[in-house]
Amino acid sequence: MIRTKLTIFLIFLLVATSGSAQLLNPLKGVRILLDPGHGGADPGAVGPTGLKESETNLRVARYLRDLLTADGAEVHMTRSKDVYLTLGERVELAKKLKPDLFVSIHHNASLRPRKTNRSEIYYNALDQGLSQKAGKRMINELEAYGFGEESLIVPGGFFVLRNNPSPSVLTEGSYISIPHIEKQLKTGKALTNQAEALRRAIRETFAQGPLKINLFVSETPVKIDTPYFNFIFTANKPVKQIRARLSQADTGFGFDRLPPIGNTYRLYNTNALQSGTYDLQLTFYAEDGTIAPRINLPLQVELPFANSAIRPVAPFIPEGFKGKLPVVIDLRDQAGKLNTRSAQIKLVYKTDTEVSATSNSEGKTTVLLDLDGTETNPLNLELVHKAEVLARCKIPVMKPEKRFVIGRVMNQEQKGLEKVQIKYGLKETKTVDNGYFYLEYPRMYDNLELKVVPFSGYEPTTTWIKTAGEPVVFQNIVVKPVSQRLLGKKIGIMAPISFDNLLRGMVKDLMNSGAKISRLNMPENMQHPEYQAVLEVNLKNDYDLILSFKRETAGNIVARHYHRGGKGKFLADNLAFSLKNSDNPIDLAVMPGSDYEISHTGATSMVIAFPQMIPPDYPHRVISHLVQVLKSAF
Ligand SMILES: [Zn+2]
């Protein structure tokens, strides 16, 4: 009893003292990294009379540094002089310092002349927690300080945001390209006002004191051998909500408080996981509205093997056969799913012969048995992992009545292709794992014609099995890609639904060339459907190209690209060239664009916009030229 009272008293004391300390040093214990944009050889935007953005950014950052330091924060700068830093170097510093907030300071310029000023805040779109909260506070304070109306808060995917492990925002305080704003930015007043507005926003963001989470894990990556995990964590105040996301897997999450005392909780997943490596991203929200910096936890799930099987490629071994015989191994888990885990396995056959292999992340492995012709019927196989027998199999050894053919269909990189259709005579078969197939045909024929039809991305081919009468034949077949450049490339397409008819043929054509096409979700009823589509791209982080199609009221047909050029410009230039030199030339204007999807993903991107008044066949022709350009130049 006494003990409980004492604890309550101590907690009261703690709250009381930390409260008064906060009045004097409201940002005590908070670490901020300020990042003045550009610098050195890169001036950023330049005002009408030559004011450099890099210099203005640095001046605001210095004022802000002094103000935040006065509030008790620990403040760092990516640069405090006029020097050039790469975007990567800025992010590296954030990774090293792990600040509670990263603030990249910029000033805007418009591609089109504009008269009215406004500020824009971009927050890390991958973090709807503290980054968004800080961004909202900033936009409010900047408006209160007169930095224009209709200011914008935008989920951003700029490099320094997208790759930042800390809560992060990028501020565009005002437009340096507007003459009277440039004049203001040359005076100290506008700069200190901006710094003061940002300081207030940062103070509000951390007003309740930070939410600190302590997640108990013994090592990273966390090793898990069941389809479900359970983590214990404690917090310095009650937790109301957790947003959790697991890379490359769909699972639900739950959490509950562990009795009897304190803020101790259990976090768990609700759908079974498969073997593999994952990245678990967690954002914690406290009851008082504070948000903890996102936690990234790498997980390594290794489920035990069960239900595994040995599948010989051929139904039997020809008597006296000398050579390699492929055998497919399926490794599965207790739920019967392929176990996508890398492990050392071996196949033991005869009395003292074995062959080792490492299973791959697809849960399937092909092993070649080395046969010397002395095998007796049947050949017994055992699949072994760490002294445990996972599966057994008997392969008959017998005299073949027909010609016995084992083959493999592979690409030019010697990768075996699965599910390739092979037609011979009136029959057909399909390749299995690693591209192997088996077939037989009467001995009265020495030769056999094979028609090979791979799945999309590869050209069909015809080949001949030619023998000089031998009963057992090995046949390797190499197939060529339709387009080496598009094979395996991941392309995201953004377009309103009204483009469906126009794009259908292009999608089919690109898929036949081996590209993986995703139609990015553009919800009709959303104000900015492009935010959602770009977020999808950034979460997956494996897109090679984003193609965005739009309708515009006036002007030419336009292809827009990233302002510094790059591969998007290269493709747009190629498209313009191709259209200009066609039998029936079409003019396409190529220019840098400020479309959201262009600068907020790591993928190459290009926007193609069609005005309303153009001949009806133009869009189709532009798109068919685009497909040709992608096939030959991407
Ligand atoms: Zn800038």
Residues whose N, C-alpha, C, O or C-beta is under 5 A from the ligand:
A	BS01	ZN	G37 G44 H106 H107
